[in-house]
Structures are given as structure tokens and as C-alpha cells.
Amino acid sequence: MSNIATQSQLTHAPTLKRLIIQHPLVAFFVIAFAGAWIVLLPLVLSQNGQGLLPYTLPAIGPIPASYWFAALAAIAGPTLASFTVTAITTGKAGIRQLLRRYILWRVGLRWYLLVLLGLPLIQLACSSIFLGISPLTAFIREWPLYFTTFLPNVLIITFAVQIWEEGGWSGYAVPNLQKRFGAFRAALILGSLWGLFHLPIFLVPGQIFATRVGLIAIIVQLVITMIAGVLLRIIMNWFFNNTKGSILLAILFHSSLDASNGGSAYITHLLPTSQLGFYGLATILVPLVASVLLLIFTRGRLSYKPERVEKQIEATQPVLIQ
């Protein structure tokens, strides 16, 4: 398929399609936010959420309603946006290349070790600043938990949510933002929007907040989440650029982060309740320090080399309009 859309082709395209071709990144985020937030609206309005409507959404077996709504939102949001904009701007060739990046696994063993072993160990090591060596000794003493709890959690999170969420962020947003703005500014943009994307979850008790809270608490948490999103996207963009734009590795990275956060089953089994707050501080400290070091040592480029990265994802770039 040609990468050039002629003015004649653009003129005869339907209005919506023409807008998507002219503004693909804006279209991606509009579809991602609209799709996800529309799906989450019944949850937010229900008794499970803000209680504005008189119904309660049931769990499916052991899975609370909020979990399966989050999965549906990721599908209707980032994944739908990625495939829609890619199909319209680059056609079947772009879709084929996008799908290939889901199974791009030949990136080097060290990146798998970093994701599946390094991330939980680094966070435990950082928590030792506050807790001494007890987190690391707990990891050694309770090593079976890594195989019985952590890795299964990574697998569950991968297929429940992150295959859909990162399929959009790393599938479309990261490569196209980097091409237009560079790696660092791409992280600033996506990290901020990524944090904002999770706003409806703040309105569902039991997710971010234990109970319903006021507007000030929501705004403060939103700002913190957006800052954390920027720090994590700096790290993930560097990782993305060193793993050939692999969506698979981005999914595993995000899933491993979720499986090793302070509220995960793995950490709550590994550490006593009295230490979880300090571990939570470590999970903030790690991305802060790591992102600063990456910006310094890569001079803000985050290993982004357009000629190398775009070779892997060239078919997923939007068409050029002349």
C-alpha cells in the first residue's frame, strides 16, 4: 500500500475518515478515551461506584464487576483505537505489521529477565532502604511464591487487561508520538494522558480509594497518577526502543509492574502488613530514580533511533497528506 494519500483520495473520503487521516493521533486518543469511559460509565453510576443509579453490578464468579469492566474498557478503548486508526491510515499492511508486533519475541533474553525477575527484585531492593534486608530475605525464604503467585499473576494480568491496554499505548501511541515529538516529549504526553485515562476508576470504591471521596482527594490523586504515568512512560519508552517496538514485551513489562505493586497478592503474601507502606514508597522511588538516570545517560533520547525503531513499525505509521 502506498504511503501517500493524494489530495483527490482525501477529498472523496467520508468526513470522519478524512478527519482521522488528517489527525491520526488526536483520533486515537479520542477513540481510546470515549470507548473506555463509555464502557465504565455504568460501573461509575451504579451502587458499585458513586451510587447515582439504583442497581448493583454483580461479580462473575470470584471476579468483581470492576475487574471485568476494566478489561472491557481496555478493549473498547486503546485496542479499538489502535486497530481503527491503523486500518484507516495504513490499511491491511498496517494491521498485519501491528499484529506481528504482538508476537515479536526475539529481543534478547536479558529483557525477559529484566521484566520478569528484575522488576520485582529491584523494588524489593529499594524497599530495603526503609526496611533493611528483610524484604530480600523474605524473597529468598519464600521463593516458591515467585512461581506460585507472582508469575501466575503476571499471566492473568496479561490476558485480562494489559494485552488490550498496551496493545493500544505501545501498539499505536508510543511509535507515532515518538516519531512526531521524540521519546522524552512522547513520554510526557502519553504519561499524562495515561494517568487521566484512569480517572473513572477513582470513582469506584475499592480501586484507588477504599470509600467514596470528595473532589479534592480525586484531583490530588489524579495529579499524582499523571506524574507517576510520566515517570513510568520514560522507562517504558526506553524499554520499547530497546526491544524493537515489541508489543509483547511492553505487555509483560506493564503486567509485571502490576503484579509487583504494593497491593498485589504477591507482595501482600511476601511482606507483613506493617511493611507495605514502606514498600509503597519504594515503588514511587524506583521509577523516579530510574527515569532520571535514563534521561541523563541517554541524553534524553531514551535509546530512540528513528531509523532503527521505525524499520520495525513503519507500516503502522499514518499516511502522509500532501
HELIX and SHEET records of a PDB file:
HELIX    1   1 GLN A    7  HIS A   12  1                                   6    
HELIX    2   2 THR A   15  GLN A   22  1                                   8    
HELIX    3   3 PRO A   24  LEU A   45  1                                  22    
HELIX    4   4 ALA A   65  ALA A   74  1                                  10    
HELIX    5   5 ILE A   75  THR A   79  3                                   5    
HELIX    6   6 LEU A   80  TYR A  102  1                                  23    
HELIX    7   7 LEU A  109  LEU A  113  1                                   5    
HELIX    8   8 LEU A  114  GLY A  118  3                                   5    
HELIX    9   9 LEU A  119  LEU A  131  1                                  13    
HELIX   10  10 SER A  134  ARG A  141  1                                   8    
HELIX   11  11 PRO A  144  LEU A  145  1                                   2    
HELIX   12  12 TYR A  146  PHE A  150  3                                   5    
HELIX   13  13 LEU A  151  ILE A  157  1                                   7    
HELIX   14  14 THR A  158  GLN A  162  3                                   5    
HELIX   15  15 ILE A  163  GLY A  168  1                                   6    
HELIX   16  16 TRP A  169  ALA A  173  3                                   5    
HELIX   17  17 VAL A  174  PHE A  181  1                                   8    
HELIX   18  18 ALA A  183  PHE A  197  1                                  15    
HELIX   19  19 LEU A  199  PHE A  202  1                                   4    
HELIX   20  20 LEU A  215  ASN A  242  1                                  28    
HELIX   21  21 ILE A  247  ALA A  259  1                                  13    
HELIX   22  22 ALA A  265  LEU A  270  1                                   6    
HELIX   23  23 THR A  273  PHE A  297  1                                  25    
HELIX   24  24 PRO A  306  ILE A  313  1                                   8    
HELIX   25  25 GLU A  314  THR A  316  5                                   3    
SHEET    1   A 2 ILE A   4  ALA A   5  0                                        
SHEET    2   A 2 LEU A 320  ILE A 321  1                                        
END                                                                             
